[in-house]
Amino acid sequence: MEGTLVNRKELNPEASAQAAFGARLRRLREARGWTQDRLGVLVGCTGRHISAIETGRKSPTLPFSRRVDATLDTAHTADSFEREWREIKHGSLLEGFPEYVGHEGRAVEIRLFEIGIIPGLLQTPEYARILAATAVRLGAITPDQADERVSFLAERQAALVRPRPPMVFVTLDESCIRRPIGGAAVMDAQLARLVEFAGLPNTLLQVAPYEIGERRTFDLPVNLLTLPDRSVLCYAESQSQGHLDRETTSVVPMLTSYHQLQGEAMSQAASVAMISELRKGIQ
């Protein structure tokens, strides 16, 4: 049973992402006239558990968040509880990125462009750990956040291994494969992973060589997602912030620029040959 108004705990949604999750859950529940016990039955838990989530005494889980979304008709929206859960768990990530990842796991086509480092979806665990450890050493993140980043990356990669995987188009600036990360053994394994990726039936890997010069259409990393309804989302980031865009007027030009970049880049066969030649030099 819910308490009386005398026992009702006031919530401060600005205290933390977890507090905001709980306050919003209470607001939407009460808007429907449901008790905590009623919502608990609908999402498969107790009213006491709902109370603990609403007041921030317990953290929500991903399965719980998805069941709440299904019950409250908020699934696959910008205001989904799954998105809020990702912000709680991955608060050290750039703005917009947790929401982007929620869409990434359902996309039918993924287009990536990266400069300087291998894109996360193609990173080996060793390569990812070196990058995370370096960020800790530079004071950019904590050790716990580094562990979180590596595990989060593994979750993203696992989400793409499904019966009908998306088409994944990856264009790498040449700097991605020439910049040494973690020593010879780490780089050799990472380059081998790229060659393996290029051999999959649902992928296309291309290197944008240095010599294309000013014809490289992007100066920042870009991620483009085509969703099952054929709508396209664009996520781009700088050193300090990320931005997720759904507006057709701004996303379509980004898609056009990506296709133009692919036209300037090397073929997959030539790209794999370049990567294989680099491997010979570091073995």
Backbone as CSV, one residue per row, in Angstrom:
resi,resn,N_x,N_y,N_z,CA_x,CA_y,CA_z,C_x,C_y,C_z
1,MET,0.848,-1.202,0.000,0.000,0.000,0.000,0.881,1.249,0.000
2,GLU,0.444,2.259,-0.737,1.159,3.517,-0.704,0.800,4.274,0.561
3,GLY,1.727,5.068,1.014,1.490,5.816,2.223,0.522,6.960,2.001
4,THR,0.107,7.576,3.092,-0.744,8.757,3.004,0.113,9.932,2.571
5,LEU,-0.525,11.061,2.326,0.210,12.250,1.938,1.208,12.657,3.015
6,VAL,0.885,12.345,4.304,1.805,12.684,5.392,3.124,11.941,5.227
7,ASN,3.056,10.664,4.758,4.246,9.845,4.628,4.870,9.927,3.242
8,ARG,4.254,10.649,2.370,4.729,10.721,0.990,6.066,11.455,0.927
9,LYS,7.047,10.822,0.342,8.373,11.426,0.239,8.428,12.351,-0.966
10,GLU,8.806,13.585,-0.720,8.958,14.527,-1.825,10.222,14.188,-2.615
11,LEU,10.130,14.289,-3.908,11.243,13.906,-4.766,11.911,15.141,-5.345
12,ASN,13.219,15.058,-5.525,13.973,16.133,-6.159,14.586,15.582,-7.449
13,PRO,13.889,15.739,-8.577,14.370,15.144,-9.825,15.701,15.708,-10.303
14,GLU,16.121,16.848,-9.735,17.385,17.443,-10.165,18.576,16.936,-9.365
15,ALA,18.313,16.071,-8.381,19.399,15.582,-7.531,20.368,14.693,-8.298
16,SER,19.856,13.890,-9.227,20.688,12.973,-10.009,19.850,12.405,-11.138
17,ALA,20.512,11.723,-12.074,19.782,11.068,-13.158,18.864,9.985,-12.603
18,GLN,19.313,9.303,-11.550,18.493,8.264,-10.922,17.257,8.870,-10.265
19,ALA,17.419,10.020,-9.622,16.285,10.709,-9.003,15.294,11.174,-10.063
20,ALA,15.803,11.648,-11.202,14.928,12.097,-12.285,14.122,10.931,-12.833
21,PHE,14.758,9.758,-12.941,14.068,8.553,-13.400,12.895,8.243,-12.474
22,GLY,13.167,8.224,-11.150,12.130,7.893,-10.179,10.995,8.896,-10.155
23,ALA,11.341,10.178,-10.219,10.313,11.221,-10.182,9.415,11.134,-11.410
24,ARG,10.013,10.855,-12.562,9.205,10.758,-13.782,8.325,9.515,-13.755
25,LEU,8.848,8.426,-13.224,8.049,7.210,-13.100,6.825,7.469,-12.228
26,ARG,7.031,8.152,-11.102,5.908,8.469,-10.228,4.902,9.369,-10.953
27,ARG,5.395,10.384,-11.658,4.504,11.331,-12.324,3.617,10.635,-13.363
28,LEU,4.206,9.765,-14.182,3.426,9.083,-15.215,2.490,8.048,-14.611
29,ARG,2.937,7.415,-13.547,2.059,6.442,-12.868,0.839,7.137,-12.290
30,GLU,1.069,8.229,-11.585,-0.048,8.934,-10.947,-0.975,9.567,-11.978
31,ALA,-0.426,9.967,-13.134,-1.266,10.537,-14.183,-2.281,9.521,-14.691
32,ARG,-1.945,8.231,-14.568,-2.868,7.162,-14.974,-3.748,6.682,-13.828
33,GLY,-3.528,7.246,-12.653,-4.334,6.856,-11.494,-3.964,5.495,-10.944
34,TRP,-2.743,5.038,-11.188,-2.313,3.714,-10.738,-1.591,3.806,-9.401
35,THR,-1.792,2.804,-8.570,-0.998,2.680,-7.353,0.341,2.035,-7.704
36,GLN,1.253,2.086,-6.754,2.535,1.407,-6.956,2.334,-0.102,-7.126
37,ASP,1.394,-0.652,-6.366,1.113,-2.085,-6.498,0.595,-2.412,-7.896
38,ARG,-0.282,-1.561,-8.422,-0.840,-1.792,-9.758,0.258,-1.771,-10.819
39,LEU,1.129,-0.764,-10.776,2.218,-0.702,-11.743,3.160,-1.883,-11.568
40,GLY,3.374,-2.277,-10.306,4.232,-3.425,-10.046,3.713,-4.682,-10.721
41,VAL,2.421,-4.910,-10.651,1.817,-6.077,-11.306,2.042,-6.012,-12.811
42,LEU,1.894,-4.832,-13.391,2.009,-4.684,-14.839,3.435,-4.888,-15.346
43,VAL,4.421,-4.531,-14.531,5.811,-4.670,-14.985,6.520,-5.867,-14.350
44,GLY,5.801,-6.628,-13.519,6.358,-7.864,-12.982,7.226,-7.704,-11.753
45,CYS,6.830,-6.803,-10.855,7.577,-6.667,-9.600,6.589,-6.275,-8.500
46,THR,7.100,-5.956,-7.320,6.219,-5.570,-6.215,6.037,-4.055,-6.164
47,GLY,4.980,-3.648,-5.486,4.776,-2.230,-5.267,5.910,-1.633,-4.450
48,ARG,6.455,-2.434,-3.548,7.571,-1.959,-2.733,8.789,-1.657,-3.617
49,HIS,8.995,-2.480,-4.646,10.113,-2.238,-5.561,9.879,-0.945,-6.344
50,ILE,8.638,-0.731,-6.791,8.317,0.518,-7.491,8.609,1.700,-6.585
51,SER,8.224,1.609,-5.310,8.465,2.685,-4.357,9.964,2.964,-4.226
52,ALA,10.764,1.901,-4.169,12.209,2.068,-4.014,12.825,2.731,-5.241
53,ILE,12.299,2.422,-6.410,12.789,3.053,-7.638,12.394,4.530,-7.656
54,GLU,11.132,4.792,-7.318,10.634,6.166,-7.381,11.375,7.085,-6.411
55,THR,11.749,6.573,-5.253,12.409,7.404,-4.241,13.926,7.323,-4.317
56,GLY,14.448,6.596,-5.304,15.891,6.539,-5.512,16.642,5.609,-4.590
57,ARG,15.923,4.781,-3.819,16.614,3.844,-2.925,17.196,2.661,-3.691
58,LYS,16.637,2.385,-4.873,17.159,1.326,-5.738,17.368,1.890,-7.136
59,SER,18.359,1.318,-7.814,18.619,1.740,-9.193,17.812,0.878,-10.153
60,PRO,17.247,1.455,-11.202,16.533,0.656,-12.190,17.515,-0.190,-13.000
61,THR,17.026,-1.266,-13.549,17.822,-2.112,-14.442,17.335,-1.909,-15.872
62,LEU,18.103,-2.419,-16.834,17.680,-2.310,-18.221,16.389,-3.080,-18.482
63,PRO,16.261,-4.355,-18.033,14.986,-5.070,-18.249,13.795,-4.352,-17.616
64,PHE,13.985,-3.817,-16.405,12.903,-3.068,-15.750,12.516,-1.864,-16.588
65,SER,13.504,-1.123,-17.062,13.230,0.084,-17.856,12.461,-0.253,-19.121
66,ARG,12.823,-1.359,-19.758,12.127,-1.764,-20.981,10.696,-2.207,-20.685
67,ARG,10.477,-2.868,-19.551,9.102,-3.271,-19.195,8.242,-2.051,-18.882
68,VAL,8.841,-1.059,-18.227,8.119,0.186,-17.954,7.764,0.886,-19.266
69,ASP,8.719,0.923,-20.201,8.445,1.538,-21.507,7.280,0.845,-22.199
70,ALA,7.260,-0.494,-22.155,6.178,-1.237,-22.798,4.838,-0.944,-22.124
71,THR,4.848,-0.803,-20.811,3.616,-0.564,-20.056,3.097,0.854,-20.240
72,LEU,4.018,1.820,-20.317,3.628,3.235,-20.397,3.677,3.787,-21.819
73,ASP,3.891,2.911,-22.802,3.925,3.315,-24.225,5.000,4.357,-24.503
74,THR,6.156,4.197,-23.882,7.257,5.135,-24.118,8.430,4.471,-24.844
75,ALA,8.264,3.223,-25.261,9.354,2.510,-25.929,9.739,3.186,-27.244
76,HIS,11.033,3.186,-27.543,11.575,3.693,-28.813,11.251,5.170,-29.042
77,THR,11.135,5.932,-27.963,10.904,7.368,-28.088,12.084,8.102,-27.476
78,ALA,12.141,9.403,-27.751,13.208,10.219,-27.174,13.102,10.298,-25.660
79,ASP,11.905,10.021,-25.118,11.686,10.100,-23.678,11.556,8.731,-23.035
80,SER,12.123,7.724,-23.651,11.982,6.368,-23.115,12.750,6.222,-21.799
81,PHE,12.267,5.304,-20.959,12.972,5.022,-19.712,14.263,4.256,-19.994
82,GLU,14.314,3.527,-21.103,15.569,2.876,-21.479,16.654,3.927,-21.704
83,ARG,16.296,5.030,-22.373,17.263,6.098,-22.593,17.729,6.681,-21.258
84,GLU,16.785,6.885,-20.328,17.158,7.418,-19.024,18.065,6.453,-18.276
85,TRP,17.763,5.147,-18.399,18.622,4.154,-17.745,20.044,4.240,-18.288
86,ARG,20.169,4.396,-19.602,21.509,4.487,-20.188,22.243,5.728,-19.690
87,GLU,21.524,6.800,-19.459,22.155,8.005,-18.939,22.617,7.802,-17.502
88,ILE,21.842,7.012,-16.731,22.254,6.701,-15.361,23.527,5.855,-15.377
89,LYS,23.506,4.816,-16.191,24.631,3.875,-16.194,25.853,4.435,-16.880
90,HIS,25.644,5.250,-17.898,26.759,5.728,-18.702,26.851,7.248,-18.668
91,GLY,26.720,7.787,-17.469,26.721,9.239,-17.328,28.003,9.903,-17.763
92,SER,29.112,9.123,-17.853,30.381,9.722,-18.264,30.482,9.893,-19.772
93,LEU,29.492,9.380,-20.489,29.525,9.476,-21.942,28.998,10.830,-22.404
94,LEU,29.335,11.199,-23.623,28.918,12.494,-24.136,27.403,12.570,-24.299
95,GLU,26.885,13.771,-24.192,25.455,14.021,-24.352,24.962,13.468,-25.690
96,GLY,23.841,12.789,-25.653,23.250,12.253,-26.877,23.709,10.851,-27.219
97,PHE,24.878,10.427,-26.696,25.405,9.133,-27.101,24.611,7.950,-26.543
98,PRO,24.207,7.948,-25.258,23.390,6.825,-24.781,22.110,6.652,-25.599
99,GLU,21.483,7.764,-25.972,20.272,7.662,-26.796,20.615,7.108,-28.177
100,TYR,21.734,7.567,-28.740,22.171,7.047,-30.035,22.344,5.534,-29.978
101,VAL,22.979,5.047,-28.920,23.236,3.604,-28.799,21.930,2.820,-28.713
102,GLY,20.924,3.397,-28.062,19.630,2.726,-28.015,19.062,2.481,-29.396
103,HIS,19.273,3.437,-30.319,18.814,3.273,-31.699,19.757,2.367,-32.492
104,GLU,21.034,2.420,-32.166,22.036,1.636,-32.894,21.713,0.142,-32.873
105,GLY,21.235,-0.340,-31.724,20.925,-1.757,-31.591,19.746,-2.219,-32.424
106,ARG,18.989,-1.248,-32.984,17.819,-1.613,-33.806,17.974,-1.188,-35.260
107,ALA,19.074,-0.534,-35.574,19.261,-0.002,-36.923,19.394,-1.117,-37.960
108,VAL,18.958,-0.814,-39.190,19.119,-1.768,-40.296,20.359,-1.429,-41.116
109,GLU,20.826,-0.190,-41.014,22.065,0.224,-41.666,22.820,1.170,-40.730
110,ILE,24.123,0.959,-40.632,24.978,1.809,-39.812,26.116,2.312,-40.690
111,ARG,26.323,3.624,-40.698,27.428,4.216,-41.449,28.316,4.986,-40.479
112,LEU,29.597,4.678,-40.498,30.536,5.279,-39.567,31.694,5.926,-40.312
113,PHE,32.125,7.080,-39.820,33.382,7.688,-40.273,34.154,8.070,-39.032
114,GLU,35.441,7.750,-39.026,36.259,8.033,-37.844,37.615,8.581,-38.261
115,ILE,38.184,9.399,-37.378,39.505,9.985,-37.578,40.371,9.633,-36.375
116,GLY,41.553,9.116,-36.610,42.529,8.942,-35.541,42.460,7.662,-34.742
117,ILE,41.258,7.129,-34.499,41.135,5.875,-33.762,40.142,4.956,-34.477
118,ILE,40.246,3.667,-34.212,39.312,2.698,-34.772,37.943,2.920,-34.130
119,PRO,36.847,2.896,-34.891,35.506,3.053,-34.296,35.242,1.989,-33.236
120,GLY,34.493,2.368,-32.214,34.228,1.466,-31.106,33.690,0.109,-31.509
121,LEU,32.780,0.066,-32.463,32.171,-1.198,-32.858,33.186,-2.175,-33.441
122,LEU,34.353,-1.677,-33.879,35.360,-2.540,-34.481,36.585,-2.727,-33.585
123,GLN,36.569,-2.135,-32.399,37.730,-2.228,-31.520,37.839,-3.596,-30.852
124,THR,39.065,-4.093,-30.729,39.300,-5.274,-29.912,39.237,-4.845,-28.440
125,PRO,38.988,-5.786,-27.520,38.968,-5.422,-26.091,40.280,-4.797,-25.631
126,GLU,41.408,-5.304,-26.138,42.713,-4.792,-25.723,42.896,-3.339,-26.174
127,TYR,42.522,-3.056,-27.402,42.615,-1.702,-27.949,41.734,-0.763,-27.134
128,ALA,40.499,-1.199,-26.838,39.561,-0.371,-26.067,40.094,-0.096,-24.666
129,ARG,40.698,-1.111,-24.042,41.217,-0.925,-22.687,42.395,0.055,-22.658
130,ILE,43.239,0.026,-23.694,44.350,0.972,-23.760,43.825,2.405,-23.833
131,LEU,42.816,2.643,-24.672,42.243,3.982,-24.792,41.627,4.435,-23.471
132,ALA,40.904,3.527,-22.812,40.258,3.879,-21.542,41.305,4.156,-20.462
133,ALA,42.355,3.330,-20.400,43.405,3.524,-19.399,44.139,4.842,-19.622
134,THR,44.332,5.208,-20.879,44.991,6.474,-21.187,44.139,7.657,-20.728
135,ALA,42.815,7.559,-20.923,41.913,8.616,-20.462,41.977,8.771,-18.943
136,VAL,42.123,7.651,-18.233,42.266,7.703,-16.769,43.574,8.398,-16.404
137,ARG,44.644,8.020,-17.076,45.960,8.588,-16.784,45.984,10.097,-17.021
138,LEU,45.210,10.551,-17.995,45.149,11.985,-18.307,44.157,12.731,-17.423
139,GLY,43.451,11.990,-16.556,42.499,12.612,-15.652,41.151,12.933,-16.259
140,ALA,40.877,12.404,-17.455,39.607,12.700,-18.129,38.451,11.913,-17.529
141,ILE,38.724,10.688,-17.065,37.694,9.836,-16.466,38.300,9.105,-15.275
142,THR,37.428,8.486,-14.468,37.878,7.707,-13.316,38.112,6.259,-13.742
143,PRO,38.816,5.465,-12.928,38.970,4.041,-13.241,37.638,3.308,-13.394
144,ASP,36.660,3.649,-12.541,35.339,3.023,-12.665,34.687,3.380,-13.996
145,GLN,34.830,4.632,-14.410,34.255,5.035,-15.690,34.971,4.357,-16.852
146,ALA,36.257,4.098,-16.690,37.001,3.380,-17.730,36.460,1.964,-17.884
147,ASP,36.238,1.286,-16.752,35.668,-0.064,-16.808,34.290,-0.038,-17.451
148,GLU,33.529,1.009,-17.116,32.183,1.165,-17.659,32.222,1.332,-19.173
149,ARG,33.169,2.124,-19.651,33.286,2.347,-21.095,33.578,1.041,-21.835
150,VAL,34.494,0.254,-21.289,34.877,-0.993,-21.958,33.719,-1.982,-21.957
151,SER,33.017,-2.093,-20.832,31.889,-3.025,-20.772,30.737,-2.540,-21.651
152,PHE,30.537,-1.226,-21.696,29.493,-0.651,-22.543,29.777,-0.946,-24.006
153,LEU,31.037,-0.856,-24.390,31.428,-1.146,-25.769,31.147,-2.601,-26.117
154,ALA,31.432,-3.498,-25.173,31.157,-4.915,-25.396,29.660,-5.156,-25.589
155,GLU,28.830,-4.426,-24.826,27.372,-4.539,-24.979,26.947,-4.087,-26.370
156,ARG,27.524,-2.984,-26.847,27.180,-2.483,-28.184,27.549,-3.499,-29.256
157,GLN,28.731,-4.043,-29.158,29.179,-5.012,-30.159,28.296,-6.258,-30.139
158,ALA,27.923,-6.720,-28.939,27.086,-7.910,-28.821,25.695,-7.675,-29.407
159,ALA,25.196,-6.445,-29.294,23.853,-6.132,-29.794,23.760,-6.259,-31.311
160,LEU,24.895,-6.215,-32.000,24.886,-6.300,-33.462,24.968,-7.741,-33.963
161,VAL,25.206,-8.679,-33.041,25.256,-10.087,-33.422,23.853,-10.657,-33.238
162,ARG,23.069,-10.576,-34.267,21.681,-11.011,-34.207,21.314,-11.707,-35.514
163,PRO,20.183,-12.418,-35.543,19.832,-13.216,-36.740,19.842,-12.413,-38.035
164,ARG,19.354,-11.176,-37.992,19.376,-10.313,-39.179,20.196,-9.080,-38.844
165,PRO,21.515,-9.188,-38.931,22.372,-8.066,-38.545,22.251,-6.905,-39.521
166,PRO,22.568,-5.699,-39.073,22.493,-4.533,-39.953,23.629,-4.543,-40.969
167,MET,23.441,-3.820,-42.062,24.559,-3.511,-42.943,25.410,-2.464,-42.231
168,VAL,26.708,-2.682,-42.201,27.599,-1.742,-41.520,28.636,-1.236,-42.519
169,PHE,28.577,0.059,-42.804,29.519,0.713,-43.711,30.497,1.519,-42.854
170,VAL,31.779,1.266,-43.012,32.779,1.964,-42.211,33.814,2.602,-43.135
171,THR,33.983,3.902,-43.007,35.034,4.618,-43.734,36.015,5.164,-42.709
172,LEU,37.262,4.758,-42.814,38.292,5.153,-41.865,39.243,6.156,-42.516
173,ASP,39.466,7.275,-41.850,40.572,8.115,-42.277,41.854,7.290,-42.117
174,GLU,42.810,7.480,-43.010,44.041,6.680,-42.970,44.736,6.765,-41.611
175,SER,44.537,7.880,-40.911,45.155,8.046,-39.594,44.709,6.974,-38.603
176,CYS,43.515,6.412,-38.794,43.001,5.396,-37.876,43.888,4.151,-37.860
177,ILE,44.356,3.757,-39.025,45.128,2.518,-39.094,46.630,2.761,-38.922
178,ARG,47.080,4.010,-39.056,48.514,4.299,-38.925,48.903,4.784,-37.534
179,ARG,47.956,5.224,-36.755,48.262,5.710,-35.407,48.479,4.521,-34.479
180,PRO,49.687,4.354,-33.920,49.952,3.192,-33.057,49.297,3.350,-31.694
181,ILE,48.533,2.358,-31.310,47.857,2.339,-30.007,48.258,1.062,-29.282
182,GLY,48.893,1.193,-28.122,49.154,0.035,-27.271,50.272,-0.895,-27.677
183,GLY,51.075,-0.519,-28.646,52.181,-1.385,-29.009,51.867,-2.325,-30.156
184,ALA,52.908,-3.052,-30.596,52.811,-3.873,-31.802,51.757,-4.966,-31.705
185,ALA,51.717,-5.684,-30.600,50.784,-6.811,-30.476,49.336,-6.346,-30.518
186,VAL,49.055,-5.246,-29.813,47.691,-4.708,-29.794,47.287,-4.234,-31.187
187,MET,48.182,-3.523,-31.860,47.852,-3.005,-33.190,47.709,-4.130,-34.213
188,ASP,48.562,-5.139,-34.122,48.451,-6.247,-35.069,47.101,-6.947,-34.915
189,ALA,46.680,-7.193,-33.677,45.386,-7.835,-33.439,44.243,-6.939,-33.907
190,GLN,44.398,-5.615,-33.723,43.342,-4.695,-34.147,43.228,-4.641,-35.661
191,LEU,44.347,-4.598,-36.349,44.301,-4.587,-37.811,43.759,-5.909,-38.346
192,ALA,44.094,-7.004,-37.681,43.547,-8.306,-38.076,42.025,-8.305,-37.920
193,ARG,41.557,-7.649,-36.871,40.102,-7.544,-36.660,39.447,-6.773,-37.799
194,LEU,40.098,-5.743,-38.306,39.538,-4.989,-39.429,39.427,-5.864,-40.677
195,VAL,40.451,-6.639,-40.941,40.423,-7.535,-42.102,39.295,-8.560,-41.952
196,GLU,39.145,-9.073,-40.745,38.063,-10.024,-40.471,36.701,-9.371,-40.697
197,PHE,36.552,-8.143,-40.217,35.302,-7.392,-40.388,34.976,-7.216,-41.870
198,ALA,35.987,-6.884,-42.660,35.771,-6.654,-44.090,35.296,-7.908,-44.808
199,GLY,35.579,-9.073,-44.241,35.182,-10.321,-44.870,33.763,-10.759,-44.578
200,LEU,33.060,-10.037,-43.719,31.684,-10.409,-43.385,30.739,-10.035,-44.520
201,PRO,29.618,-10.763,-44.657,28.707,-10.496,-45.777,27.894,-9.216,-45.641
202,ASN,27.842,-8.642,-44.454,26.998,-7.457,-44.225,27.824,-6.212,-43.931
203,THR,29.073,-6.173,-44.425,29.935,-5.044,-44.108,30.623,-4.488,-45.349
204,LEU,31.043,-3.232,-45.240,31.899,-2.608,-46.248,32.897,-1.731,-45.518
205,LEU,34.185,-2.014,-45.691,35.248,-1.264,-45.035,36.077,-0.536,-46.080
206,GLN,36.226,0.775,-45.906,37.024,1.570,-46.831,37.940,2.506,-46.060
207,VAL,39.121,2.749,-46.611,40.052,3.715,-46.046,40.030,4.972,-46.914
208,ALA,39.872,6.121,-46.259,39.973,7.410,-46.954,41.432,7.849,-46.846
209,PRO,42.223,7.710,-47.922,43.662,7.967,-47.834,43.980,9.444,-47.674
210,TYR,45.183,9.704,-47.150,45.606,11.085,-46.935,45.519,11.919,-48.212
211,GLU,45.813,11.270,-49.349,45.942,12.063,-50.576,44.635,12.647,-51.093
212,ILE,43.490,12.281,-50.513,42.259,12.923,-50.990,42.185,14.372,-50.491
213,GLY,43.029,14.686,-49.505,43.161,16.083,-49.074,41.850,16.750,-48.717
214,GLU,41.599,17.890,-49.371,40.398,18.672,-49.060,39.112,18.005,-49.520
215,ARG,39.228,16.915,-50.265,38.016,16.222,-50.723,37.411,15.322,-49.644
216,ARG,38.081,15.223,-48.511,37.476,14.525,-47.365,36.333,15.374,-46.850
217,THR,35.143,14.839,-46.831,33.941,15.650,-46.586,33.642,15.914,-45.114
218,PHE,34.326,15.224,-44.192,34.089,15.433,-42.759,35.404,15.733,-42.051
219,ASP,35.330,16.606,-41.044,36.489,16.884,-40.203,36.284,16.371,-38.782
220,LEU,35.116,15.772,-38.519,34.805,15.189,-37.220,34.201,13.799,-37.433
221,PRO,34.291,12.925,-36.429,33.648,11.612,-36.546,32.146,11.756,-36.753
222,VAL,31.582,10.858,-37.560,30.150,10.906,-37.868,29.569,9.489,-37.831
223,ASN,28.395,9.360,-37.211,27.647,8.104,-37.205,26.269,8.360,-37.794
224,LEU,25.865,7.552,-38.767,24.546,7.671,-39.390,23.819,6.343,-39.254
225,LEU,22.580,6.401,-38.774,21.768,5.198,-38.599,20.534,5.246,-39.480
226,THR,20.260,4.167,-40.184,18.980,4.006,-40.870,18.146,3.044,-40.045
227,LEU,16.993,3.497,-39.583,16.128,2.699,-38.718,15.162,1.850,-39.546
228,PRO,14.478,0.902,-38.917,13.565,0.026,-39.672,12.512,0.772,-40.489
229,ASP,12.100,1.967,-40.045,11.103,2.734,-40.806,11.754,3.589,-41.901
230,ARG,13.068,3.389,-42.113,13.883,4.075,-43.127,14.212,5.520,-42.768
231,SER,13.837,5.963,-41.574,14.279,7.283,-41.135,15.765,7.203,-40.804
232,VAL,16.447,8.346,-40.853,17.889,8.386,-40.642,18.220,9.328,-39.492
233,LEU,19.086,8.872,-38.594,19.574,9.692,-37.496,21.062,9.939,-37.707
234,CYS,21.523,11.082,-37.252,22.939,11.402,-37.345,23.465,11.752,-35.956
235,TYR,24.579,11.141,-35.592,25.250,11.495,-34.345,26.662,11.942,-34.683
236,ALA,27.025,13.126,-34.235,28.375,13.639,-34.467,28.890,14.207,-33.157
237,GLU,30.208,14.157,-32.975,30.751,14.658,-31.723,32.088,15.350,-31.927
238,SER,32.344,16.276,-31.005,33.639,16.939,-30.923,34.343,16.376,-29.695
239,GLN,35.393,17.042,-29.237,36.137,16.545,-28.083,35.285,16.564,-26.819
240,SER,34.366,17.522,-26.715,33.668,17.730,-25.447,32.163,17.522,-25.490
241,GLN,31.566,17.361,-26.662,30.123,17.182,-26.689,29.677,16.394,-27.912
242,GLY,28.525,15.749,-27.769,27.931,15.006,-28.872,26.551,15.547,-29.175
243,HIS,26.076,15.285,-30.383,24.774,15.800,-30.788,24.062,14.781,-31.663
244,LEU,22.836,14.429,-31.273,22.002,13.509,-32.042,20.958,14.308,-32.797
245,ASP,20.879,14.117,-34.102,20.002,14.930,-34.954,19.064,14.038,-35.741
246,ARG,17.767,14.405,-35.740,16.767,13.662,-36.502,16.166,14.492,-37.639
247,GLU,16.485,15.772,-37.676,15.851,16.664,-38.641,16.306,16.342,-40.063
248,THR,15.339,16.071,-40.934,15.650,15.689,-42.310,16.496,16.739,-43.016
249,THR,16.205,18.007,-42.759,16.903,19.084,-43.465,18.400,19.101,-43.161
250,SER,18.802,18.580,-42.006,20.223,18.560,-41.662,20.846,17.179,-41.804
251,VAL,20.028,16.110,-41.668,20.565,14.750,-41.745,20.824,14.321,-43.187
252,VAL,19.920,14.658,-44.100,20.088,14.245,-45.497,21.382,14.776,-46.102
253,PRO,21.764,16.048,-45.882,23.064,16.500,-46.395,24.241,15.714,-45.821
254,MET,24.131,15.278,-44.561,25.192,14.467,-43.971,25.296,13.121,-44.682
255,LEU,24.142,12.548,-45.022,24.136,11.278,-45.744,24.754,11.451,-47.128
256,THR,24.421,12.556,-47.790,25.011,12.851,-49.097,26.531,12.982,-48.990
257,SER,26.992,13.685,-47.965,28.428,13.859,-47.767,29.119,12.528,-47.505
258,TYR,28.418,11.635,-46.809,29.002,10.318,-46.545,29.184,9.551,-47.854
259,HIS,28.168,9.592,-48.710,28.271,8.906,-50.003,29.391,9.513,-50.855
260,GLN,29.550,10.823,-50.795,30.635,11.469,-51.533,31.995,11.020,-50.992
261,LEU,32.088,10.876,-49.683,33.328,10.401,-49.078,33.648,8.984,-49.528
262,GLN,32.622,8.130,-49.568,32.843,6.759,-50.033,33.376,6.734,-51.463
263,GLY,32.896,7.675,-52.279,33.367,7.742,-53.659,34.830,8.124,-53.756
264,GLU,35.329,8.924,-52.805,36.726,9.343,-52.791,37.627,8.298,-52.135
265,ALA,37.051,7.452,-51.264,37.840,6.477,-50.512,38.290,5.317,-51.403
266,MET,39.233,4.554,-50.888,39.716,3.378,-51.599,38.652,2.284,-51.586
267,SER,38.721,1.377,-52.540,37.819,0.229,-52.541,38.112,-0.645,-51.327
268,GLN,37.193,-1.539,-51.010,37.432,-2.423,-49.875,38.666,-3.303,-50.129
269,ALA,38.821,-3.807,-51.339,39.974,-4.662,-51.639,41.282,-3.899,-51.449
270,ALA,41.335,-2.665,-51.959,42.545,-1.863,-51.807,42.769,-1.490,-50.345
271,SER,41.686,-1.247,-49.615,41.793,-0.902,-48.194,42.355,-2.069,-47.397
272,VAL,41.835,-3.273,-47.659,42.323,-4.468,-46.970,43.795,-4.712,-47.315
273,ALA,44.161,-4.465,-48.572,45.560,-4.632,-48.978,46.461,-3.671,-48.204
274,MET,46.021,-2.417,-48.031,46.804,-1.446,-47.267,46.962,-1.890,-45.817
275,ILE,45.873,-2.355,-45.221,45.903,-2.804,-43.827,46.816,-4.016,-43.670
276,SER,46.727,-4.938,-44.608,47.569,-6.147,-44.553,49.043,-5.782,-44.697
277,GLU,49.347,-4.800,-45.522,50.733,-4.359,-45.698,51.260,-3.713,-44.408
278,LEU,50.379,-2.961,-43.736,50.777,-2.357,-42.457,51.079,-3.435,-41.431
279,ARG,50.313,-4.503,-41.429,50.539,-5.584,-40.472,51.931,-6.190,-40.641
280,LYS,52.372,-6.298,-41.874,53.708,-6.859,-42.122,54.787,-6.007,-41.468
281,GLY,54.554,-4.703,-41.423,55.552,-3.795,-40.861,55.616,-3.779,-39.354
282,ILE,54.559,-4.277,-38.677,54.574,-4.235,-37.206,54.741,-5.606,-36.578
283,GLN,54.749,-6.663,-37.382,54.885,-8.020,-36.822,56.340,-8.324,-36.512
